[in-house]
Amino acid sequence: MQALALLVLGKDAKALCRFDRMLKLLPADRYALASRAHVLVQLNRVDESVVNLQKLTSIPGSKLQLGTAWFNLAYVLQQIGCHNEASPAFENAVEHCPGMDQAWYGLGMALIRQGRLHEARNALKQATILQPMAPHGWYRLAHVELALGAPEEALRVLDHLRRFEPKVGAQLERYIEQYVPESNSQKIGLMHVNAR
């Protein structure tokens, strides 16, 4: 509890010492490992955080615990630009927790960075199924559809997005207009009129 209080007070270095002491007594303590990884990121010691999170993924636990550990590892890897390493970690996260929409979204983003657009499309579709009111998944899905040469699918995504997030829909519309041929561009206007 003292370590948590130190975190709340912003005393990350002191909290790290507490978590280190906890781990000397209980080397497989999931809470201490996860918290230590968080503190290491705060201290900009990301490589150490990755090692810590890798250890956490190897400790037996529930599906939720393992899915969360894999997700946290994948997220940190993605944030430091290690998309090739993040993808399998996100895949492990969704294997353990198939309902974790953030892991599907993260997987889609990592796959986009690797140029694996068909797989990214599938991951983003799953993210939008699990979280249908989150605009980011829809927005990225439209980008992937355009990149895959499927402007009609991108327009369907745009139409859907306009219904619940008009500002993001307008932003996506401007993006699509740059890449869609004139004949489809007119459809954007027609869809917009029909959406009202």
HELIX and SHEET records of a PDB file:
HELIX    1   1 GLN A    2  VAL A    8  1                                   7    
HELIX    2   2 ASP A   12  LEU A   25  1                                  14    
HELIX    3   3 ARG A   30  GLN A   42  1                                  13    
HELIX    4   4 VAL A   46  THR A   57  1                                  12    
HELIX    5   5 LYS A   63  GLN A   79  1                                  17    
HELIX    6   6 HIS A   83  HIS A   96  1                                  14    
HELIX    7   7 ASP A  101  ARG A  113  1                                  13    
HELIX    8   8 LEU A  117  LEU A  130  1                                  14    
HELIX    9   9 PRO A  135  ALA A  147  1                                  13    
HELIX   10  10 PRO A  151  PHE A  164  1                                  14    
HELIX   11  11 PRO A  166  TYR A  179  1                                  14    
HELIX   12  12 GLU A  182  ALA A  195  1                                  14    
END                                                                             
